[in-house]
């Protein structure tokens, strides 16, 4: 079982009627400018149209947790574009969680992703077992950083949604199909979540909608802000 790196997990819903604009903004501006910041490797948006509180899940892979404290990233948070500033009030049930990767097994990127917010680290010791499930290609376990990290003008928790904010870790299960992700999610929820907690309030199963960059990592440079220094 390997480890290393970090990721930023974000769950959100949106005010109804703004879904089309959200997809365009998130694709054309928001994800590319985030991934242009130092230490960011990639960004992915996932969607689950029927999820009760979080129809979208976004995942940023970064070199280390310190990437969320660079001057460039803080510039993005504190000086949003007009479009970003206009989208922020549309967000609902926003949850932002930086995590240090403490375990991984398998390899590759699946078409669907099962995501669980967990109360403890029991699943960390089962990653090799979890990746052997039918249709699962990779597993990753992230230990949550302190929740006081900058939220970029949005709430760090999901107040008013009924979503618990007292979890300590995030489990990612990469799957070949949505059905495989759903089976893995159900099995992991039964094994690692408290019996009284509804699975929909502790994660979900998502389909991949967008990934940046694509085949060429140099795409990142086209979205750097002009005043950022060359590193």
Residue pairs with C-beta under 8 A, 6 or more apart in sequence:
1 103
1 104
1 105
1 127
1 128
2 103
2 104
2 105
3 101
3 102
3 103
3 104
4 101
4 104
5 41
5 61
5 62
5 63
5 64
5 101
6 61
6 62
6 63
6 64
6 65
6 67
6 98
6 99
6 100
6 101
6 142
7 59
7 60
7 61
7 62
7 98
7 99
7 101
7 140
7 142
7 170
7 172
8 58
8 59
8 60
8 62
8 68
8 96
8 97
8 98
8 99
9 57
9 58
9 59
9 96
9 97
9 98
9 99
9 115
9 142
9 170
10 57
10 58
10 59
10 60
10 94
10 95
10 96
10 97
11 53
11 54
11 56
11 57
11 93
11 94
11 95
11 158
11 163
12 54
12 55
12 56
12 58
12 91
12 92
12 93
12 94
12 95
13 51
13 53
13 54
13 55
13 56
13 91
13 92
13 93
13 161
14 22
14 55
14 56
14 90
14 91
14 92
15 89
15 90
15 91
15 92
18 87
18 90
21 87
22 56
22 87
22 90
23 209
25 83
25 84
25 87
26 45
26 58
26 210
27 45
27 210
29 81
29 83
29 84
30 84
30 87
31 43
31 45
31 58
31 210
31 212
32 43
32 212
32 219
32 220
32 222
32 223
33 76
33 81
33 223
33 225
34 40
34 43
34 60
34 73
34 76
35 41
35 42
35 43
35 60
35 212
35 213
35 220
35 223
36 72
36 220
36 221
36 222
36 223
36 224
36 225
37 67
37 70
37 72
37 73
37 76
38 67
38 70
38 72
38 73
38 231
39 62
39 63
39 64
39 66
39 67
39 70
40 60
40 61
40 62
40 67
40 220
41 61
41 62
41 63
42 60
42 61
42 211
42 212
42 213
43 58
43 59
43 60
43 61
43 211
43 212
44 58
44 59
44 60
44 208
44 210
44 211
44 212
45 56
45 57
45 58
45 208
45 209
45 210
45 211
46 56
46 57
46 58
46 59
46 113
46 206
46 207
46 208
46 209
47 55
47 56
47 57
47 206
47 207
47 209
48 54
48 55
48 56
48 57
48 204
48 205
48 206
48 207
49 55
51 200
51 204
52 200
52 201
53 93
53 158
53 161
53 162
53 163
53 200
53 201
54 93
54 95
54 158
54 163
54 204
57 113
57 115
57 204
57 206
59 113
59 172
62 68
65 98
65 100
65 145
67 73
68 98
68 149
68 150
72 224
72 225
72 228
74 150
75 225
75 228
76 152
76 225
77 150
77 151
77 152
77 153
78 153
80 88
80 152
80 153
85 153
88 153
88 154
91 154
92 161
93 158
93 160
93 161
93 163
94 151
94 154
94 155
94 156
94 157
94 158
95 156
95 157
95 158
95 163
95 165
96 149
96 151
96 152
96 154
96 156
97 117
97 144
97 145
97 147
97 170
98 144
98 145
98 149
99 142
99 143
99 144
99 145
99 169
99 170
100 142
100 143
100 145
101 140
101 141
101 142
102 121
102 124
102 141
102 142
102 143
103 124
103 127
103 139
103 140
103 141
104 127
104 138
104 139
104 140
104 141
105 127
105 128
105 130
105 131
105 138
105 139
106 131
106 136
106 137
106 138
106 139
106 174
107 137
107 138
108 137
108 138
108 174
109 137
109 138
109 174
109 208
109 211
110 136
110 137
110 138
110 174
110 175
110 176
110 180
110 181
110 208
111 175
111 176
111 177
111 178
111 207
111 208
112 175
112 176
112 177
112 178
112 180
112 181
112 205
112 206
112 207
112 208
113 172
113 173
113 174
113 175
113 181
113 205
113 206
113 208
114 171
114 172
114 173
114 175
114 181
114 182
114 184
114 185
114 188
114 203
114 204
114 205
114 206
115 170
115 171
115 172
115 173
115 185
115 203
115 204
115 205
115 206
116 123
116 170
116 171
116 173
116 185
116 188
116 189
116 192
116 193
116 202
116 203
117 164
117 167
117 169
117 170
117 202
117 203
118 167
118 168
118 169
118 170
118 171
118 192
118 193
118 202
119 166
119 167
119 168
119 193
119 194
120 168
120 169
120 192
121 141
121 143
121 168
121 169
122 192
123 130
123 141
123 169
123 171
123 188
123 191
123 192
124 141
124 169
126 191
127 139
127 140
127 141
130 136
130 139
130 173
130 184
130 188
131 137
131 138
131 139
133 180
133 183
133 184
133 187
134 180
134 183
135 175
135 176
135 177
135 179
135 180
135 181
135 183
135 184
136 173
136 174
136 175
136 176
136 180
136 184
137 174
137 175
137 176
138 173
138 174
139 171
139 172
139 173
139 174
140 171
140 172
140 174
141 169
141 170
141 171
141 172
142 169
142 170
142 171
142 172
143 168
143 169
144 167
144 168
144 169
144 170
147 156
147 157
147 165
148 156
149 156
157 163
157 165
158 165
162 201
163 201
164 197
164 201
164 202
167 202
171 188
171 192
171 203
173 181
173 184
173 185
173 188
175 181
175 184
178 205
178 207
181 205
181 206
182 205
185 199
185 203
185 204
185 205
186 199
189 199
189 202
189 203
193 199
193 202
212 219
213 219
213 220
